[in-house]
């Protein structure tokens, strides 16, 4: 069967679909999975071990491009599709493309454009995004009488030689020590205090990552920490190159961002800082690494529940330091 899987939104959302992709492929290796993705995540989709092909959604929002996309999908003659992200655009694509089996969450009016629907009520945030995605995969497999194989981390891995070469490259570019643990910190709330505490507690290397428009903040953070064991990693050769670097991490610390979720796909230990609103809590957006490899912190409930600055780093460190020690002892 040729199946179109749709996850054409942000990086973190796309990574949260990896366990569902893994479930589909492990349950029936004969399934040919083609992912509809934006150009931004296409390079990552190309190295995802569960996907056989991709179609790029240029998201131009004009009729000519939409018709081009419908034509391309029709030409593939898919037997079925699963929309892990359902909006008007994706619903119309599914309907216009004439794919026989069309599965999506039962949400809003757009659900009428699919002939198979699964009630999930994601707005209640009773599960993580990855778990909701896996529920859709299970529904597909049950409908087609396929035995279900539950997936396990890691959901992304690279050849050992590729990771080794990336480590050598980073060592040479930044003067990193090969004998120390590497802690990647995506600049943001608690980054400075957490980094300082880890440096004083462990003989580690801090790599401050920064995406477009974040470089200045990362350099300011590095200046505050003022240690030779801190470097700023704000330039790379694209998403796949960045992923290779994350595969070298011994720990990744960030807010609930795409890089946090991408690092978790490698089953790297992670520490996340989250808003405390229902739609943003750790339960809704926990990473896809092993449960015991992730720590999460939120500000207190109240009117400023979105303010990550209210998270007590001192209180968080009571959990962080033994967590890091345990992770690193297990990896030695």
N, C-alpha and C positions, 0 to 999 in steps of 0.2 A: 504493500500500500504506500502511496505517495501522500504525505501529510504536510500541510502548510501550518507552521506554528508561528503565531503573531505575537511579538513583543517589541513594538516599534516606539518605545518611549525612552526613558533615561537609562544611564549605565547601571545604577544600582538595581533598578527594576528588572533590567535584562538579566543580570547575574542571579537575581532571585528566582528566575525561571530555570536555571541550570538543573536543580534537582528533578524538576518535572521532565526536562529533556532526557536526563539520565534514566529516569524511571521508564519512559517510553522505549528507549533504546535497549535497556537491559531486559525489559519484559518481552520485547519482540525485535531482535536485531535486524529482521527483514524490513522493518519500517524504514522508509526513506524520508528523513525530516529535512524540510526546507524552511528556513527562518526568514520572516519578513522583518527587516530591521532598518533603522536609519543609517545613513552613511557614517555617523559618528561611532556606532558600536559594531559596524560591519567587520573591521579587522579582528575584533575579539570573537565575533561569531565564526570567523574563518578558522580560528584555532580551537573552537569549542569541540571536544571530541565526540559529541553526540549529534552534531549537525552535519548533514551531507552537502548542503548547498544553501545559498542565501539569495534573497531578492531584496534590493535596496529600495526603500520608500523614501523618495527625495523630499517629501513633505512640503511641496511647493504650494499646495492648496489652490491649484488652478485646474480647470476642467480637462484641459489637454493632457496634463501630467497624470491626472486620475485615470483617464481613459487609457493612457499608455500602460499604467500599472495593471489595470484590469485585463488588458490584452496579454500582458506578460504572464499573469497568473493563469489565465485561461489556457494559454499555450502549454503550460506545464501539465494540464489535465490531472489535477489533484483528486484523490479519492475522498479526502476529508481535510478539515482544518480545525485547529483549536486556537481561539483568540484568548490569550491570557490577559490581554488588555483590551477592554471593549469600550469603544467610543463611536460616535456617529461615522467617522471616516472608516474605521475598520468594519463596522456593520455593513455599510454600503458596499465596501470592497467584497465582503463575503457574499452578499446577495447578488451583486452584479456579476461576480465571477462564476456563479452557477455551480459551485462545489457541492457535491451531493450531500455530504455530512458536514454540518457547520455547528460547532460547539462553542459556547461562551458562557460567562456568568450571566444569570438572569438579573439584569439591572436596567432600570429606566426604560424608555420606549424603544430603544435600539434593539432590545432583545427579540423583537418580532422579526428581525432580519436573519435570525439564526433558527434552524429547525431542531436544534438540540440545545437545551439550557440547563444550567446547574444553579440552584438557589444557594448563594453563599453569604450574602449580607456582610460584605467586607467592611462596611462603615462601622460595624460593631467592634471591629479589631479583636475578635476572639482568637484569632490565629495569626501566624506570620504570613507575609506575602508568599513566601516559598511554600508554606503548607497549603494555602489556598490554590496555588498553581498545581501542586501535586494532586489535590482533590479533583481538579479538572482532568489531569492525566489519568487518574484512576477511573473516572467516569467513562472516558474514552475506551480504556482497556476492558472494562466490564461490559460495555455495550457491544464490543467486538469479540467477547469471550476469550480474551487473552489473559493468561496468568500474570499476576502482578508481582514484579520484583522490586522490593523497596531499595532505594539507592542509599549510599553512604558517602561521606566526605573522604577524600577531597573530590571536588567536582571539576577541577582544572589542574592539570599537571603538565610539566614541561620536561623534555629530556634532561637527564642529569648533567650532560655536557653543556647544554644551553644555560642552565642555572649557574654552573661553575664558571662559564665564560663571562656571564653577566657580573658575577661577584668580582672577578678579576678586573673587569672594565670599571666598575664602581670604585674598587680599591685604588686603582690608578688615577681615576678622575678626581676623587675627593681625598685621597690620602687616608682611606679607611684602614683600620686594623683588621687583619684576617683572624686575629685571635680573640676578638671581643664580640659580644652579642650585638646585633644590629636592631635598633628600635626605630621604626619609622613613625613619625608624628605628623599628621596633617594639621597644619597650623589652625588654631581655633581655641575655644574655651578650655582653660586648664592646661594648655600645652606647655606654657613656661614653667608653672609650678610642678607639673607632673614630670617634665624632663629633668628639672633640677633635682627632684627627689630621687629619680631613678639613677641619675649620675652619682649622687652621693651614696646610694645604697648598693649599686652594682657598677662594676667596671665595664660600661657599655658604650656603644657608639650611637649618637642620636642623629638621625637623618630627617630633616624637616622637608616634607614634600609640599609642593605648591602647584596649583593649576593656573590656567589663564587668569590674570588679574589678581593673583594671590601672592605673587613673588615679594612685593614690598612688605607685606605682613610677615612672611616667613623670615625675611632678613631682619626685621625689627625684633622678632622673637629670638633669633639667633644672637643678636646683640645683647639682649637682656640676659640671656643665659651665660654668654661670654665664656665659652669653654672650647679648648682645641678639639674636644670630642663631639662637637656639634657642627654639622654642615647643612647647607641648603641645597636641596635637589629640586630645582625649578625648571629644568630643561630636559626634554627627552625627545626621542625620535617617533613619538606617537604612542597610541594606546597599548599596542602589543609590547613595545619596548618598556613602557611603564609597568606592564604586567610582569615582564621578566624581572624587573627590579623588585617588585613586591614579593615575588617568589623567593627572594633572598632574605626576606625579613624574618627576624626571630620574634618580633612583636609589632603589631600595628595599632596605633592610637589615633582616634579621630571622632568627629561627630558622625551622625548617621548620613554618610556620604557615599558616593559611588566608589571611591578608593577603599573605604572600609569593607564594602561588600565584595569588591574584587579580591582584596587580600584574603578574605575568608574563604573564597572559592578554592584557594590553595591549602586550606585548613591551617593557616597561620593563626596563632593566638591573637585575639583582638580585644581592645578595650574601647567601648563606645560611649559617647555622651549624647543624650537624647532629650528633646522637649518632653513635657509630661502630658501633652494633650492625647486624647484617645487614639487619634489617627497617626501619631508620631512616636508612641511609646515603644520600648524595646520588644514587647510582646508582638507588636505589629511588624517591626522592621529588624528583628534579630538577624544576624548574619547566618550564613549557611555552613559555617565550620561546626565541629563537634560542640555540643552544648557546654561541656566543661572547659572549652577553650575561649569562652567569651565572658567578659564582665561588662555590665551596663550601668550607667548612672543617669539620673534625672533630677531636675530641680524639684523642690517641694511643690505639692499640689496647691493651687491658688491662682490669683489673678495674673501672676507672672510665670505661669508654668512653661512658657516658651523661652524664658530667659535662662540660657545655659550658664550665665555668669553667677547664678544663685546656687549652683552645685558646689558643695563644700569639698574642695580638693583635699583638705586635711582628713576629712572623714573618708573620702574615697581611697586615699592612700592606705588606710587601715586594711582595706581589701586588696588593693592593687599590689602591694609589696609581697605578701605571701602568694598571691596568684602568680606573679612573675617568677618568683623563686621556684614554685612548683612546676611551672611550664618548662623552665630552663633545666631543672634537674632531670625532668623526664626526657628531654631531648639530648642530654649528654650521654 
